[in-house]
C-alpha cells in the first residue's frame, strides 16, 4: 500500500511531460487529498481497511477532492512558498522538471483539471493495493476488490516498496532540475 505522499509521483508524470498545462501543487495535493477522509472514517470504524469512503471514488475525485484541493492550493500554497523563500532564499529547492514552482498556481481551469487528475490517479493507484475500494460510489453496492490478497501484510510491503522506489526515482530525476 503506498503511503499518502507517494501517490503524487503518478500525476507528476503529466507535469513532467507538459508543465505548462498543469499545476504542480494541484496535482500533488490532489493526489493526496482522498486520504484526508481516512482518519475520521477510521475513528468511526475500527477497521482501517474499510476507512475509505466517497473521497476514494471517481465522483469524489471530481467534486469533494477537487474542491478541497483548489481551496488548499489557493489558501495554503502562497504562504508556504513565502516561507520556503525566506528559509532558502535564491535556492533551487522550488524547482521541479525544469520549472520554477513559485509560478504555480495557474488559472482556475488548470487548477481544477490538475486537482481532478491527482485525485483520479490516487483512486486508481489504490485499486490493486486495497481490498475495499468505493470506486463507483454512490452506485456501487459493495466494495470493489481487484486483488484477492490486497490488505495482506506481504502485499502491503511489496506494493509499498514499489511505490517508494517510483517516488524516489521521480524525485531524483526531476527535483531541482
VMD Tcl script that draws the C-alpha trace (Angstrom):
set ca {
  {0.00 0.00 0.00}
  {1.53 3.35 -0.97}
  {1.83 5.94 1.76}
  {-0.07 9.13 1.05}
  {2.83 11.26 -0.32}
  {3.90 8.52 -2.74}
  {0.62 8.88 -4.66}
  {1.90 12.21 -6.01}
  {4.56 10.61 -8.21}
  {1.98 9.32 -10.71}
  {0.42 12.67 -11.72}
  {3.90 14.20 -11.78}
  {4.39 12.22 -14.99}
  {1.84 14.52 -16.66}
  {3.58 17.60 -15.23}
  {6.98 16.45 -16.49}
  {5.54 15.92 -19.95}
  {3.53 19.17 -20.18}
  {4.30 21.54 -17.29}
  {2.51 24.49 -18.87}
  {-0.77 22.56 -18.88}
  {-0.82 21.57 -15.21}
  {-0.41 22.97 -11.73}
  {2.28 21.06 -9.83}
  {0.70 21.96 -6.50}
  {-2.82 20.90 -7.51}
  {-1.51 17.61 -8.94}
  {0.45 16.93 -5.76}
  {-2.22 17.90 -3.24}
  {-4.96 16.35 -5.38}
  {-3.11 13.04 -5.31}
  {-3.04 13.12 -1.52}
  {-6.46 14.64 -0.81}
  {-8.51 11.39 -0.81}
  {-6.60 10.17 2.25}
  {-7.93 13.13 4.22}
  {-11.02 11.03 4.97}
  {-9.11 8.01 6.31}
  {-8.52 9.39 9.83}
  {-12.14 10.37 10.60}
  {-13.52 7.20 8.99}
  {-11.06 5.07 10.96}
  {-12.19 6.85 14.13}
  {-15.77 5.81 13.32}
  {-14.85 2.24 12.37}
  {-12.19 0.03 13.93}
  {-11.35 -1.42 10.50}
  {-8.54 0.64 8.91}
  {-9.01 -1.24 5.66}
  {-12.62 -0.10 5.31}
  {-11.73 3.52 6.11}
  {-12.27 4.69 2.55}
  {-15.43 6.47 1.56}
  {-16.68 8.97 -1.02}
  {-13.33 10.74 -1.37}
  {-11.87 7.48 -2.70}
  {-14.37 7.36 -5.57}
  {-14.42 8.84 -9.06}
  {-17.30 11.11 -8.02}
  {-15.23 12.24 -5.03}
  {-12.23 12.98 -7.25}
  {-14.40 15.18 -9.48}
  {-16.14 17.00 -6.63}
  {-15.04 16.94 -2.95}
  {-11.37 16.19 -3.59}
  {-11.03 18.72 -6.41}
  {-12.79 21.49 -4.47}
  {-10.70 20.92 -1.34}
  {-7.52 20.74 -3.43}
  {-8.21 24.01 -5.25}
  {-9.01 25.66 -1.92}
  {-5.78 24.30 -0.39}
  {-3.69 25.46 -3.36}
  {-5.20 28.96 -3.29}
  {-5.10 29.39 0.50}
  {-2.13 27.33 1.72}
  {0.43 27.26 -1.10}
  {1.21 31.03 -1.32}
  {2.18 31.33 2.39}
  {4.13 28.06 2.17}
  {6.04 29.41 -0.84}
  {6.82 32.64 1.03}
  {8.11 30.57 3.95}
  {10.31 28.48 1.65}
  {11.66 31.62 0.00}
  {12.54 33.14 3.40}
  {14.05 29.86 4.59}
  {16.09 29.15 1.44}
  {16.36 32.45 -0.47}
  {17.55 32.10 -4.04}
  {17.90 28.32 -3.81}
  {16.62 25.81 -6.32}
  {14.56 23.90 -3.72}
  {11.40 25.07 -5.50}
  {12.31 23.63 -8.91}
  {10.84 20.50 -10.45}
  {11.16 19.26 -14.03}
  {12.88 22.47 -15.07}
  {10.08 24.66 -13.74}
  {10.13 27.27 -11.01}
  {7.28 26.15 -8.73}
  {6.76 29.70 -7.49}
  {4.99 30.42 -10.78}
  {2.25 27.96 -9.79}
  {-0.77 28.02 -9.42}
  {-2.13 28.86 -12.81}
  {-5.72 29.61 -13.87}
  {-8.75 28.06 -12.21}
  {-9.33 25.59 -15.06}
  {-5.73 24.30 -14.82}
  {-6.07 24.08 -11.04}
  {-9.31 22.12 -11.26}
  {-8.08 19.82 -14.04}
  {-4.84 19.15 -12.16}
  {-6.73 18.51 -8.92}
  {-9.03 16.03 -10.68}
  {-6.10 14.24 -12.33}
  {-4.35 13.97 -8.96}
  {-7.48 12.61 -7.28}
  {-8.25 10.12 -10.05}
  {-4.69 8.79 -10.05}
  {-4.91 8.28 -6.28}
  {-8.13 6.31 -6.64}
  {-6.68 4.18 -9.45}
  {-3.40 3.53 -7.62}
  {-5.43 2.30 -4.65}
  {-7.40 -0.24 -6.72}
  {-4.80 -3.05 -6.68}
  {-3.45 -2.16 -3.25}
  {-6.59 -2.10 -1.11}
  {-9.32 -4.64 -0.63}
  {-12.02 -2.03 -0.07}
  {-12.46 0.43 -2.93}
  {-15.63 2.53 -3.26}
  {-14.60 3.44 -6.84}
  {-18.13 3.83 -8.21}
  {-19.73 5.36 -5.11}
  {-22.71 6.04 -4.78}
  {-23.83 3.45 -7.37}
  {-21.59 0.64 -6.16}
  {-23.37 -1.89 -3.96}
  {-20.30 -3.33 -2.23}
  {-16.56 -2.84 -2.14}
  {-14.54 -3.45 -5.29}
  {-11.69 -5.87 -4.62}
  {-9.45 -6.40 -7.64}
  {-6.65 -8.31 -5.92}
  {-7.74 -11.19 -3.65}
  {-4.79 -10.73 -1.29}
  {-4.98 -6.94 -1.06}
  {-4.59 -5.70 2.52}
  {-2.39 -8.65 3.49}
  {0.87 -7.57 5.07}
  {3.15 -9.12 2.45}
  {1.20 -7.38 -0.36}
  {1.31 -4.07 1.52}
  {5.09 -4.40 1.90}
  {5.67 -5.32 -1.75}
  {3.46 -2.60 -3.21}
  {4.69 -0.05 -0.66}
  {8.31 -0.75 -1.64}
  {7.47 -0.44 -5.34}
  {5.68 2.88 -4.86}
  {8.52 4.18 -2.68}
  {11.01 3.25 -5.43}
  {8.90 5.01 -8.06}
  {8.60 8.13 -5.87}
  {12.37 8.21 -5.27}
  {13.05 7.81 -9.00}
  {10.74 10.72 -9.82}
  {12.35 12.92 -7.15}
  {15.89 12.05 -8.25}
  {15.08 12.60 -11.91}
  {13.20 15.89 -11.65}
  {13.59 17.74 -8.32}
  {15.87 20.78 -8.55}
  {16.38 20.19 -12.27}
}
mol new
graphics top color blue
foreach p $ca { graphics top sphere $p radius 0.5 }
foreach p [lrange $ca 0 end-1] q [lrange $ca 1 end] { graphics top cylinder $p $q radius 0.2 }
display resetview
